Structure formats: C-alpha cells, structure tokens
Amino acid sequence: GVWLVKHDAESGATRFSKTGMELTDDWDFEVADLVDSLSKQLHKTADHEGEYAESWALRNVRPGLVIEELFAAVDYENVPPMELSLFVVWGRLWLANANEVRGFNRWSNGFYHRNGSAVPGNPHGDIPEWVDWPLVLSVAERLGANKDMFRVDMFVGLPAMHPLLQEGSTEEERKAAAHYVVSESEIHPTTIFWDSEIHPTT
C-alpha cells in the first residue's frame, strides 16, 4: 500500500492520498486508518503474495514500512511527480516507461527508446524537452551495470516543501530545478505489460 501525506503547519490542514493520486483534504484523515491499511497490506504481502512473487526482495528481506520524502510534480504541488521506469540490460537502457498522475487518475505516457524518442504507437510524443534525459540515462545505466536485467524507477519532480512550489514561481523555474531521485530498483521487470508480445501470459 502507498499513502501520501502532507501536513501544512501554518493552516493545520493535512492533505493525503491512499492510492498514490492527488492529495486532498476533502475526507476525514485518521492516522489509525493509515496504520490499519498499511498493516493489513503488509500481512497480505508477507503471507500470500510473497510466496509466489517474482521479487527476490519479498522472498529474502523482512517485510516492513518505508517512510520516504514526499515529492511533487513540477506543475502542481498536490500530485506525485513524473515517474520513469527504466529497463536496463547489461548496463544499457533498452526501454523506458513514463507515468503521470492527473487528478485521481494515473496515466501511462507510453514507452520510449534509449534516446528518449517515443516508440511507434505512443500518442504522447517524445520525452519532454525539460527532462534532463542524459542524466536519467547515465544514472540508470550506472546502476544497471554488470546485471543481466535491472529496472530503475525514478521520480522527476520537486520535494513537496520546496520553495519553488510556493506562489510566485514559474513552471519554467520549477522544471529547471527538478530533482531526479531513484525511488526503487528491481531485478525483474515487474511492471504491467498488457501486450502479450512483451509479457508472457503464463
């Protein structure tokens, strides 16, 4: 389970999302609900999903909770940042997938080649020019060096309390200041491929 929580000390308001979508203060927030949700998911993963999972980590590392710094999109502070899934084979990036959140929906922006160009059929075009693609490529390939298959997940955004997310800054300033943060890595693809030509159905 993934919860996003942002507390505004000045107003006393707490925005949250229990689905990794837009943060809102429209619903009552209780810490007990958060703890209950995470603990149930933790037991579900450890007792059921972990037994059959592809993940080496789930089979070998004690389950637990991780608290990470909250990151936000460069164009709206109350949604998660752009997330890139980067698929590296023997130290070379072969495929990238980009995801963005808009409101209460998570959208896949499609797949991209090593040079950031869109694969055929991707309606969103190439990776946006403001993204430092050479940096993304360098980080992914250094982490994936000497490994047969390595997936690197990377956030492209700003820390949720970054000064540029306050009023008065421009979107261009925020894009120029974007942080590139590795959020997760995995030795299997473990992303949702609905294309049977890419992901076997067995």
PyMOL commands that set and color helices and strands:
alter all, ss='L'
color gray80, all
select helices_A, chain A and resi 31-52+56-60+133-143+163-165+171-176
alter helices_A, ss='H'
color red, helices_A
select strands_A, chain A and resi 4-7+14-17+71-72+82-89+92-102+105-112+150-159+179-186
alter strands_A, ss='S'
color yellow, strands_A
deselect
rebuild
show_as cartoon
